[in-house]
């Protein structure tokens, strides 16, 4: 059997979180069309049955970008730290976008890794096949990848082949976690991320970068069967608060309703969700806020 850690790295909006969710079959990471949606390292384990099976512990990471705030520095550090701590890497590249400086920076970091690297050319469902061959040739010259696998994380095309390739690259060994183990993220994390996903969906394009969700109270209610979650949505400027609230509080009610329904499906119980909006200037450079968001300096996965 094979067992080991695999980090999913790449530029923002390359489809890393969509790939993780597709592989593990559960929505562990929120997804949106906004860059830098993923802010935390998210672990997801998958066990493959049979004699030729094993276990892959995937780590979805924030997109590697030029950091402008302490929050972004922690995000990028979390992604780069995993390169030193895993057995193999998946470099996810958006096949729609032409390679740029950011891709060059990621490739430079990948080149320093002394572990196998698989290139996953994502979004082939929206790319014409004649464009793929020149792109594959270009990346083949840039780095000696263990394999190059065109995929669509959205519809699953090529993902099973990618998993087989990754499993073959891992060391021999017993599973690192029980078969039913899924993730190391606490329940509070999923509550905050579910609210943030709805916030990303319904607010203006420039606002998501300056908003965060922190869980103030998480009470499972014991035997009462009612999960009570109290969250604060942080914004940086007073002018942003009415945007989140909406006219007559309509938008925050919609965000709360959609998030509550998702959380009830996720936790399989009734949920009471309370949302408040608070103005906190420069929260992206506030270490205490970043710690509460789980963005403390990354720790080793093993």
N, C-alpha and C positions, 0 to 999 in steps of 0.2 A: 504494500500500500504506500501511497504518497501522502505527505502532509506538510503544510507550510503556509507562510504568509505571503500575500501578493498585494502590492500597493497599486491603486489606480490613480495615475497622475496625468496632468495635462493642463492646458490653458482653460480659463473660465469659459463656460458654455460649450464645452466640447462633448458633453453627454456622459460624463463620468457617473453621476448619480443615477441617471436613467439606466446605465449599464448595471450598476450594483443592484438596483431594484429588480431588473430583469433576471439576473442570475439567481438571486436568493428567493425570488418569487413573492416577496413581501415589500411593501413600501417603507423602507428604512430611511430613505433620504428624500426630502422634499424636492420638487422639480419646478422650475419656472423658466421663462425665456429671458429672465434678467441675469446678467453676468454676476458672478460672485454670490450666487444663491447659497452654495455650500460654504459654511463657515467653520465647521468642526470636522475632525477626523471621525469617520463613522465605520465601525467594524461590523462586518457581516460574514458569518460562517456558513459554508455549504458542504455537506457530506455526500460523497458519491459512493453508492453501494457496489458490491461485487469485488472479485479478486483483484481487478485492475483499477479499483476505485481509490478512495482516499478522502482527504478533507482539505479544502482551500479556505483560508481565513483572509477574506478580502478587506482592504481598507480604502474606502472612498475618501478622497482628500480635497481640500479647497483648491480652486484653480490657481495656478502659479501666475502671478501678475506683479506689477511694480507697486509696492506698498506705499501708501500715503499717510496712514494712521497706524497707531499701535495695534489696533484690531487687525488690520491687514498684514502687519508684520507677523503677528501671531499665526494668522491663517497660513501665510506662505511658509513660515517655519514648520508648522505642523505637517505640511505636504512634503517639504524637503527632508525633514527628519525621518520620515518613513523609508526613504531610499536606503538609509544605512541599516535599517532594522528588518528587512524582509528578504525572502528567498528569490523573488522575481518581481518584475515590474510590468505593468501594462501602461503603455503610453497611449492615451486616447487623443486622437487628432480629428478635428472637424474637417472632413474631406471637402466640404463646401467652400470653406474660406481658404484663400491662398496663403501659404506660409509667410510669416512676418518675423519681426524682431523677437517677439515673445516666444515664438516657436523655436527660434535659434537659441534663446536662453535656456529653455527647457531641455533641448537636445544637448547643450553643453553640460548640464548637470547630469543628464542620463549617461553621457559618455564617461563620467567619472565613476559610475557604479560598476562594481566588480561582480555583478549578478546578471542573469539572463534578462533581456528586455524584449517584450513582444509589442509590436506596433499594431494598434487597433485603429484602422481607418474607418471612422464612424460616419453615419448619416448617408450610407450608400443608397438608401431608399429615395433620396432626392438628388443624387448625382448620376449623371449619364456615364455609362460604363467606359466609353472612350477616354474620359477624363481620369479614370482611376489608374490605368497603366502608367502614364507618365508620372503621376504622383507617387506610385509605388517605386518606380525607378529612381525618382529624386531622393526619396527617403532611404532607399537601399544604399545610395552613395554616401549619404550623411552619416550613417551608423550601421554597424554590423548587428542587426537585430536577429534575435533567435528565430523569429518568424514575423511575417506581416499578414495580418488577417483583416480583410474588409468586413465590416459588420454594420448592422443597423440595430442599435440598442433599443430603438423605439418599437420595431416589429419583430426583433429577435433573429433576423437573418444573420447567419454566420456566428452567432454567440456560442452555440454548442461546440463548434469547432474551436473557438477561442478557449473555451474551458478545457477541452481535451489537450490543447497545446500547453496550457498553463500547468495542468496536472502532471504532464510528462516532465516538466522542468523542475518539479519540486523534489526534495530529498526523500528517500525511503523513511517511513516512520509511521507510528500509530497516530490516530486522530488527536489533535490538541485540545479539543473540547468534546463534550457529549454530543451524540447525534442530533439531539433536539435543540442544541444551543444555537442562538441566532445572532445576538449582538450584546455588546457591553454597555450600551447607552442606557441611562436610567429612564424611567417613565416620564419624569419631569421634562427631560429633553424632548421627547416626542410631543408632549403637550405644547411646549413653546414653539417648536418647529411647525406644528400643524397650524397654529394661529398665524405664524409668520408667513406660511405659504398662502393663506387667504389674503393677508395684508399685501403681499407681493402681487397677487392677482388683481386686486381692486384699486390700487393706488397709482399715482402718476409715475412715469418712468424714472424721474430723478429722485423720488422719495425713498424707495427701498434701501438705498445706500446709507441713509441717515436714520433708519429705524431699527429697533431691536425689540425682542420680546423676552421678558424675564418672568419666571414663575415665582410669585410671592408666597403662595400656599398651595399645598397638594394634599388633600385629605380623602383617603379612599372610603371613609365612612364606616369601616368595619363591616358588620353584618347588615347594615341598612341598605346596601346595594346602590348607593349614590356616591359618585366620585365628584368632589367639589374642587375646582381648580380656579385660582385667582391669579390673573396675569396683569402685568403692566407693559404697555407698549411705549417705548421710549422714542422721542423725536428730539431733534437738536434745536429747533427754532420754534418760537411761539406761532409763527404763521403756518407751521406744518400740522399743528394740533387740529384745527378745524378741517383740514383735508382728510385726516384719518377718521374724524367723527362723522363727517358728512352733514348734509342739511338735516337739522332736527335729530341728529344722531343716527340717521338712516344707515350710513355706511358701516359704522362699527357694529351695529346690530346685525347687518348682513354677514360681516366677517365672523362675528360670534356664532351665528346660527350655523354657517357652513362648517366652521371649525368644530363645533359641538357635535354635529352629526358624524363627522369623520372620527372624532375621538370616541364616540359611543361604539362605532364599528370596530375601532382598534382595540379598545379595552373591554368590549363585550359587556357593557353595563351602562346604566343611565349616568349622564354627566351634567353637572351644573357648572357653567363657565361664566366667570365674571371678568370683564375687560375694562381697564382704565388706561387713559393716555396721559403721559407725563412729559413735560419739557425738561430735558437735561442737556444743556449745552456741552458740546465736546465729549459726549459719552464714549466715542470711539477711541479716545485717548485716556480713558479712566480705567486704571488697572482693576479696581474693585468691581466695576460693571463687567469687564471682560472676564474676570474670574467667575462671576455669577453665571455668565453665559457658557461656561465650560471651555473658555478659550485660554486657559492657563497654559504656560509653556508645555509642549507635548511631552508625554511620558512614553517610555519604551513599551511596546506591546508585549515584550517577552524579556 
